């Protein structure tokens, strides 16, 4: 029993450490192709809120649920002035097929060489396989991580992001008004 409690305590401490370790830090830059072969950099999104979500694999049950929910909630997130970027270690063709099959309207970055996923610390390595952990970063208009989700539930995550993004934006606007 004590080992179970210790394990749970360590896991919660790590999640808290990981979250606190990201908040307020500059988001790592990237330069990767999307599902159409068009390259994207973090810098092109300067001045915008970015929801950067990593997911394990195209067209798997949890990843499909998450992508479909972000697709459904895309208009609400866009109305907040934010962009959604999905990323996994899958290749361009896999992303293209996934995006076409589910009519995903936002960018899916192909990080097949694990460059961006490594920079964000989301690569999970198991024997004979590497994949991106299901984690999300909200990046503010200045390129700073404002929110980190170390544990994501695919079925409810997009609604959680909308709620938190709304709060972050309102707080950001309030801070800007106070500075004037």
ChimeraX attribute file (.defattr): number of C-alpha atoms within 10 A of each C-alpha:
attribute: neighborCount
match mode: 1-to-1
recipient: residues
	/A:1	6
	/A:2	7
	/A:3	8
	/A:4	9
	/A:5	10
	/A:6	11
	/A:7	12
	/A:8	12
	/A:9	12
	/A:10	12
	/A:11	12
	/A:12	12
	/A:13	12
	/A:14	13
	/A:15	16
	/A:16	12
	/A:17	11
	/A:18	15
	/A:19	17
	/A:20	13
	/A:21	12
	/A:22	18
	/A:23	17
	/A:24	14
	/A:25	13
	/A:26	14
	/A:27	20
	/A:28	14
	/A:29	13
	/A:30	17
	/A:31	15
	/A:32	21
	/A:33	19
	/A:34	23
	/A:35	22
	/A:36	15
	/A:37	15
	/A:38	12
	/A:39	13
	/A:40	17
	/A:41	12
	/A:42	15
	/A:43	14
	/A:44	8
	/A:45	17
	/A:46	14
	/A:47	13
	/A:48	17
	/A:49	26
	/A:50	25
	/A:51	24
	/A:52	19
	/A:53	24
	/A:54	26
	/A:55	25
	/A:56	21
	/A:57	21
	/A:58	22
	/A:59	17
	/A:60	11
	/A:61	10
	/A:62	17
	/A:63	19
	/A:64	19
	/A:65	17
	/A:66	22
	/A:67	29
	/A:68	19
	/A:69	18
	/A:70	28
	/A:71	19
	/A:72	14
	/A:73	16
	/A:74	21
	/A:75	14
	/A:76	14
	/A:77	24
	/A:78	12
	/A:79	10
	/A:80	15
	/A:81	14
	/A:82	24
	/A:83	20
	/A:84	19
	/A:85	18
	/A:86	20
	/A:87	26
	/A:88	27
	/A:89	25
	/A:90	22
	/A:91	19
	/A:92	21
	/A:93	14
	/A:94	16
	/A:95	27
	/A:96	19
	/A:97	14
	/A:98	20
	/A:99	22
	/A:100	12
	/A:101	10
	/A:102	13
	/A:103	13
	/A:104	19
	/A:105	15
	/A:106	17
	/A:107	20
	/A:108	30
	/A:109	29
	/A:110	26
	/A:111	22
	/A:112	18
	/A:113	12
	/A:114	19
	/A:115	15
	/A:116	23
	/A:117	22
	/A:118	14
	/A:119	13
	/A:120	18
	/A:121	14
	/A:122	21
	/A:123	21
	/A:124	14
	/A:125	11
	/A:126	8
	/A:127	5
	/A:128	5
	/A:129	7
	/A:130	14
	/A:131	20
	/A:132	25
	/A:133	21
	/A:134	24
	/A:135	20
	/A:136	24
	/A:137	23
	/A:138	26
	/A:139	28
	/A:140	25
	/A:141	18
	/A:142	14
	/A:143	22
	/A:144	19
	/A:145	23
	/A:146	22
	/A:147	21
	/A:148	21
	/A:149	19
	/A:150	16
	/A:151	12
	/A:152	18
	/A:153	14
	/A:154	20
	/A:155	16
	/A:156	13
	/A:157	19
	/A:158	23
	/A:159	15
	/A:160	13
	/A:161	20
	/A:162	19
	/A:163	12
	/A:164	15
	/A:165	24
	/A:166	14
	/A:167	12
	/A:168	17
	/A:169	17
	/A:170	12
	/A:171	12
	/A:172	14
	/A:173	12
	/A:174	11
	/A:175	11
	/A:176	10
	/A:177	9
	/A:178	8
	/A:179	7
	/A:180	5
